Amino acid sequence: MELALHVAQWSKDPSTKVGAVIVKPDKRIVSVGYNGFPSGVCDHEERYAERAVKYKFVSHAERNALDNVSQDVTGCTLYSTLQPCPDCAKSIIQKGIAEVVTIIDETRKELLDEFMNYSYIMFKEANVCIYRIDDVSN
């Protein structure tokens, strides 16, 4: 999770920096990703300033980690510094990720809970283990 937190800092998004790391069962790193615009798309500051515009352009950290992978990730664990949204959950499930570890963000908990509940429903039905941690120092 510490590496995911580090990778999150690579994001140019001034308000929400998210990182994701995919690892094999033996903890070898397979891929990393952070939230940002797709390669080649102009990521000017003004596009990040307006939330509605930003959301149209940004690829989530989890999706970027999955898109950057060059090998089969079946059975791997994905660490994310924010709860995966339903769209990312779909991709995580389709790629065969076995576990998702995410940080509980108490500052955004009420906002995220209803929306993210769909992610947890899909993870449960697809037998993807989800672990929510609130202390990354351990």
C-alpha positions, 0 to 999 in steps of 0.5 A: 500500500505504501507503493500505491500511496507513492504512485498516487503522487504522480497524478497531476490532479490537484484535488484527488491523487489515487494510486494502484499497484497490482502484485502477484501472490508472491508480492512481485509487482506486475503493474502500477497506475495513477489517476490521470488523462490517457496518454497523449491527451492534453492534461492542462491545469484548467481541465482539472479545475472544473470537476465535470470536465475533469471526470470526462477526461480522467482514467482511474488509477485501477484502470490505468494499472490494468491497462498498463499490465503486460501479463496475465493478472489472474489471481493477483492482488490490486492495492488502491488508495481509494475504493474502486468505482463500479466501472473499475470493479468491472474491469478488475473482475474481468481481468481475474484479480483475486483480491482488492486492498483499499484504504477507508477514506473517512473524510469521503465515506458518506459520499462514497458508500452508496456509490461504491456499494455497487462495487462491493456487490459485484466483488462479492458475487464474483468472489473477489476478496475486498479488504478495507484498511484504515491504518497503512502504518502496519 
